[in-house]
Amino acid sequence: MKRLKAIRRWFARRFGYARLVCVALLIGIAALRIVDPAPVQELRVRTFDTFQALQPRHKTARPVTIVDIDDKSLARLGQWPWPRTRIADIVTNLTRLGAVVIAFDAVFSEPDRLNPDIAADTFNSLDEEMRARLRQLPSNDSIMAEAIKNSRVVLGESGGPNVRADLNEKLPVTGLAMLGEEPQPFMFMFPGLLRNVPVLEEAAAGRGLFTIRPERDGIVRRVPMIMVAQGITMPSLSFEMLRVASGSGTILIKADKAGIKSLGLKGFAIPTDLHGQLWIHYARRDPSIYVSAVDVLDGRVSPDRIAGKLIVIGTSATGLNDIKTTPVTPAMPGVEVHAQVLESALTGDVVSQPNYGIGIEFFAALIMGLLVIAFAPKFGPITLVAVGGMFASVLIGTSWYFYSQHRLLIDFTYPLLSTTAIYLTLIFASFVREQRQRRQIRSQFVQYMSPALVEQLAQSPERLVLGGEEREMTIMFSDMRGFTSISETYKSNPQGLTALMNRFLTPLSNAILARKGNIDKYMGDAIMAFWNAPLDDKQHQLNACDAALDMLERVDDLNREREQEAKDGGHVYVPLNIGVGLNTGSCVVGNMGSDVRFDYSVLGDSVNLASRLEGQTKEYGFPIIVGSRTALAAKEKFAIIELDFIMVKGKTEPEVIYAIAGREDVANSGRFQRLRNLTIEMLACYRGRDWDGALAAIERGRKTDEAQTLQYLYRLYEARIHAFQKEPPPDDWNGAFALTTK
């Protein structure tokens, strides 16, 4: 047991629990096929019905004629049963016309009610002389027996549910020979046996059971060729006719451990299923093989309809209730079923379900099931449907080939259903896995992604690479300016400071999420966010810039609310300000952390530069500073001013940094154009080492309306110029400023 559990755990780790369940399912379905319950059998036989309906047996000969006790005969000769003398006349006429064998699809289990001796005892108006003369006459049964003795006649008998105490076990029976295993345990058993009156039995050339067992759904597909009735092993009516026609003395029954394989006569064998049943290869109903019984009596039947043929006497009359349902027609007289058996056997056009067929079915189910278990999880839905359709076509085509070309019934429903069940199990497991993955994604990303993006990601989890990937991203860092001084005012009210931080961070977070951003983390009063992961965002630079401007606007709205609250409450109002740094570049993003805890985060030089740019917003006097790649993508949609040419520690190439002053409406304003021109003039002089020209440009700028906006920038460059006037930069200086602080 421990070893079995260990194997199960190893398999689950190696191949997954879904595949382990599918292997168990494959074994379970195989066990179900071995048990073969009625619903499984019915599905299988209905498949064979479809084959027969599509390609019924084509008649190449008509070796059987049915003498029909039809409605016409009943109207002329009266109700059934007729006097045995009349039946004797039919037998005599058929024998004279050259019938090979005559069989009755009926049983004469009681003496004829019109026998002379019975009439003598029945009619009270007769005198004793008449009664004596009647008793001296031969019985109708003996007259029929004489006609039977002068021909080759097979009498029909019936297996039934009730044991008959009056069974005469001394009556003759057909001889049997067995080859292989004992066949009786595989045969159908009938507790009772209804036989003919002894005088007829002793005169007949053969005796056979005409009992037909419909399937569970009432359709006659198979007819037992050998049965056991009240302890006596007997052939069917049709097979006994073949024995008498062939002149064989005994019937050879071949059987193995799986069941009965075939029944044989001299130079002749019929394959059966394991219970000794013949699968009837039906042809369409054929009225041409019927002749009316009254026409036989009247001599109106052409000799070629009888000569050299097997004759079955039965009825198609509706009132006699011998109508069967078959795979090719909903209503066929039972007598024609016997005729169909004889035609199939005599023309060699029989179908069979070989005992090795179940081995083929098991092998097909095993191979296809293992292929689905192994490869289905690797295929996409379209490929899987196409491959599944191909497999189904191969199975159905193979089964049809065996039927149409070799008349073998090989079931494709079992391997097809087995494979389908495994396929559906894998689909269900995949569905459960995807739902679990979606829940994990929602729980992991809902805190720092917009609900719309979280839902997109949950619906398309394949777009998420949790193991880590490199991609171009835009990174944002934002921080509150003057947080220390603000927190001092809340020394005695830490709950108030917490409430303020939540009130401050909420609108900023909403601004980021509304522009398809993803919040990486909160660091006190600071926020780190990124764009273009885990979902692709082709406009990530523009969305990040929009989010930064939205954040400034929302802080302004918050400040107006707080200012009014301060006036109403009579306490000091301290405005909130933020700085935002944006940078675009290649980053590594994915789940990062330990085995115990991890977060979906981002790393790289571009992340570090974004953090440093945010730290420079106070120095340059602009609340939003962006890197060159961000500015390049945003220059057509936003008001952008070049600020500086910096050298970041750890990098070999300098970086041009820019400020975002507003959106497109600001960029098109006259004030912004003047502001940008003043900055361009000052930077050109500065980078050309024209210190006096740069200082003059600064002085001119201070006299304009834009001086307030540029005051921090002018102050920064004045300090640098004065330093360079005292100690000039090296000859290879390219205008870049070494940025060494955060």
Secondary structure, 3 states (H helix, E strand, C coil): CHHHHHHHHHHHHHHCHHHHHHHHHHHHHHHHHHHCCHHHHHHHHHHHHHHHHHCCCCCCCCCEEEEECCHHHHHHHCCCCCCHHHHHHHHHHHHHCCCCEEEECCCCCCCCCCCHHHHHHHCCCCCHHHHHHHHHCCCHHHHHHHHHHCCCEEEEEEEECCCCCCCCCCCCCCEEEEEECCCHHHCEEECEEECCCHHHHHHCCEEEECCCCCCCCCECCEEECEEEECCEEEEEHHHHHHHHHHCCCEEEEEEECCEEEEEEECCEEEECCCCCEEECCCCCCCHHHEEEHHHHHHCCCCHHHCCCCEEEEECCCHHHCCEEECCCCCCEEHHHHHHHHHHHHHHCCCEECCCCHHHHHHHHHHHHHHHHHHHHHHCCHHHHHHHHHHHHHHHHHHHHHHHHHHCECCCCHHHHHHHHHHHHHHHHHHHHHHHHHHHHHHHHHCCCECHHHHHHHHHCHHHCCCCCEEEEEEEEEEEEECHHHHHHCCCCCHHHHHHHHHHHHHHHHHHHHHCCCEEEEEECCEEEEEECCCCCCCCHHHHHHHHHHHHHHHHHHHHHHHHHHHHHHCCCCCCCEEEEEEEEEEEEEEEEECCCCEEEEEECHHHHHHHHHHHCHHHHCCCEEECHHHHHHHCCCEEEEEEEEEEECCCCCCEEEEEEEEEHHHHCCHHHHHHHHHHHHHHHHHHCCCHHHHHHHHHHHHCCCCHHHHHHHHHHHHHHHHHHHHCCCCCCCCCCEEECCC
